[in-house]
Each structure stands twice: as structure tokens, then as C-alpha cells.
Amino acid sequence: MSLTTSPSKAQLIDEFAAIGAAYYQDFAAVAGRHGLTSVQAKALAVLVRKPLPMRAIAEQLVCDASNVTGLVDRLEGHGLVRREVSPTDRRIKIVVATEQGQAAIRAVRDDMQATHQALDLLSDDERAVLFELLTRLRPVLEQQG
């Protein structure tokens, strides 16, 4: 494809899908080496961004809320998250990543060699452009979920 030909949306979506799949394959493999299942690591990555109620975790993981209780129990047992009572509704538990949980996700991401090698192919300027584009797309895609 020449630089004067814009890729179609279908081509961009295909690239998104391939990169997303490769990223999560790397993420899952590294999470396993750090003693986490891929779902535990994904939940922890979500919670590092911001504390969430159990139902919102289920929405983020695209799973049934009943599965989240056991998942959070295991993460809590490892000291990676803690439950707090919601300040607005005492019936709701908010799950918060602990310092240990934040360190665990940092360690997983630091160890993702395939992803790091791919990003190393980009110059500083290209990484800046990619970051700007992704941060522009992210809010639109996240609000659709």
C-alpha cells in the first residue's frame, strides 16, 4: 500500500484485531510466568486504572458478575486487591488494586518482550503519534462498551 492510499476501515480493524490478539497472547503468557491467570491479570490491569464495583469489573471483563466474586477472592488472597465499602452506597463493594497489585501489573508489562520488541521498531516521534492517536480513539471505544 502506498502512502497516498488510505487504508480502509476494514483494513484498520483487521490490524487492530491482529495487534490486540498478539498483545493479549504476550500478556497472558507473561502473566502466567508471574503466577496469574490471564483473567486475573486482565482484572488487575483494569483495577490499576481505577477502582470499580464488582458489577463494573464483570462488564469490563465481559463475563457474568457471579464469576467476579471468586476472581476477586483469589486476587485478594494474594494481597493484590482489597474490597472497600462504597462511600455512596454501603451495599456496594469497590475493588481497589493494592500497591502489591500495581507492582504486579507493572512487572507483567515490563516483562512483555514481544510487545516491547514491536514498540522498539518505532522512533520516538512515531511512538508519540501512535500514543496521541490511541488516546483519541480510546474514550470513544470505551464508552461503546
ABEGO torsion letter per residue (X at the ends): XBAABBBBAAAAAAAAAAAAAAAAAAAAAAAAAAGBBAAAAAAAAAAAABBBBAAAAAAAAGBBAAAAAAAAAAAAAAGABBBBBBAABAABBBBBBBAAAAAAAAAAAAABAAAAAAAAABBAAAAAAAAAAAAAAAAAAAAAX
